[in-house]
Amino acid sequence: MDAITPPDDPARHQIGGNQGPPLDGAPPPAAPPEAEQSPLDTLMTAAAELIELGNRWETERPTITDAEMAAKAGSFRGKLKVVRDGLDELRLEEKRDFEAWLKEKFGPTLDMLARARTSIVGKIDAWLKAEQRRLDEERRAHEAEAQRQREAAEAARRAAEEAAKREGAAALQAQQAAEEQQRRADEAARRAAEPMRAQIKSVTGGRTIAPRTTWHAKIVDEAKALESYRDHPVVRQAALDAALRLADAEAKASKRTDAAKAGFEFYSDTKAA
């Protein structure tokens, strides 16, 4: 592998040549003035050169061996941050501009549609609740009628049994009356058992709108609630995550290994700033 061009060699500044840019990312000599570039073009050009430098560092200097090389690495690191931060800021600016354009173009219409939907959903919910109350009252009436028919059928059955003790047409008539009353009782029971649910059928063939009941939980006793789920793996992991965040904050604040609470260990980790 050819040695890297020494710092005092002019060839070290040739971007794209065999030697490539200097490893510390130092700028090349001033080039003839050209057409002014946009901030994005300028940063993208700089990024391409720095990426090339990064590849050279990987292949030609896999490890830092002396203070001079470390200084160049530090300089290169700083330039990488400047260019990356600059590009990221342009990205965020472009994202903000695009989101502002989307909001201006679609926002008013979407807001009006949302308000219209909220309004009509409120009206539908009110009607469904009122309709369900009416159906509930109707169901209770059916249940009461079913109870009345059951009692009548039982009375007819007893009358038929009494009539059966006697011979003749009276027994036959009583049996027929009991059977008819039982049929009525069965029909009333069937109607009372039918589900009665308020709904709005679509006139265009879409889905039917009906009320939906959902169940939820709320905490009424924090201590008992935590006790109920303390052994659940999800609750256990969430508690450990929260505890680790608190302990990590205390470790950063105290900077002492002996400040750790039971169950934790405080340690330091040294990296390049």
PyMOL commands that set and color helices and strands:
alter all, ss='L'
color gray80, all
select helices_A, chain A and resi 10-13+39-60+67-164+169-193+222-228+233-254+257-259
alter helices_A, ss='H'
color red, helices_A
deselect
rebuild
show_as cartoon
